Amino acid sequence: MAGPGRLPDARRNRTNAVGSTRGAGREHTVHILLIICEVLLVITSILLVLSILLHKGKGGGISDMFGGGISTSMRSSGVAERNLNYITVVVAIIWAIVIVLIGLIVRFS
């Protein structure tokens, strides 16, 4: 039964000339957006782990286990450490935004 603001079932499920339903284009776009976000999440996750591991260790931590983090020629420069900090923060912010986007896409699709 069609109430106010609702289309009858016959009109709601109407197909276009190609044979797809009206909402199929939107669902396809949302699916593509979800795949892009998931790929971006994997890339930013890997970059975030690598940038954290490259930081100069304050002691005998995991960065020393992997060759001491930044090489000794770069350790003397505070610029390299600041740049690495900046890159890590930017990648972490992008990672967090992608997580929120994936949550919103899944929630409202």
Contacts in CASP RR format, 6 or more apart in sequence:
PFRMAT RR
TARGET T0000
AUTHOR 0000-0000-0000
METHOD contacts of the structure
MODEL  1
MAGPGRLPDARRNRTNAVGSTRGAGREHTVHILLIICEVLLVITSILLVL
SILLHKGKGGGISDMFGGGISTSMRSSGVAERNLNYITVVVAIIWAIVIV
LIGLIVRFS
2 8 0 8 1.000
2 9 0 8 1.000
6 12 0 8 1.000
13 21 0 8 1.000
14 21 0 8 1.000
14 22 0 8 1.000
15 21 0 8 1.000
15 22 0 8 1.000
16 22 0 8 1.000
27 109 0 8 1.000
30 105 0 8 1.000
30 109 0 8 1.000
33 105 0 8 1.000
34 102 0 8 1.000
34 105 0 8 1.000
34 106 0 8 1.000
34 109 0 8 1.000
37 98 0 8 1.000
37 101 0 8 1.000
37 102 0 8 1.000
37 105 0 8 1.000
38 102 0 8 1.000
40 94 0 8 1.000
40 98 0 8 1.000
41 95 0 8 1.000
41 98 0 8 1.000
41 99 0 8 1.000
41 102 0 8 1.000
44 91 0 8 1.000
44 94 0 8 1.000
44 95 0 8 1.000
44 98 0 8 1.000
45 95 0 8 1.000
47 91 0 8 1.000
48 88 0 8 1.000
48 91 0 8 1.000
48 92 0 8 1.000
48 95 0 8 1.000
51 84 0 8 1.000
51 87 0 8 1.000
51 88 0 8 1.000
51 91 0 8 1.000
52 88 0 8 1.000
53 62 0 8 1.000
53 63 0 8 1.000
53 66 0 8 1.000
53 69 0 8 1.000
54 63 0 8 1.000
54 69 0 8 1.000
54 70 0 8 1.000
54 84 0 8 1.000
55 63 0 8 1.000
55 69 0 8 1.000
55 70 0 8 1.000
55 81 0 8 1.000
55 84 0 8 1.000
55 85 0 8 1.000
55 88 0 8 1.000
56 63 0 8 1.000
56 68 0 8 1.000
56 69 0 8 1.000
56 70 0 8 1.000
56 75 0 8 1.000
56 81 0 8 1.000
57 63 0 8 1.000
57 64 0 8 1.000
57 68 0 8 1.000
57 69 0 8 1.000
63 69 0 8 1.000
70 80 0 8 1.000
70 81 0 8 1.000
70 84 0 8 1.000
74 80 0 8 1.000
END
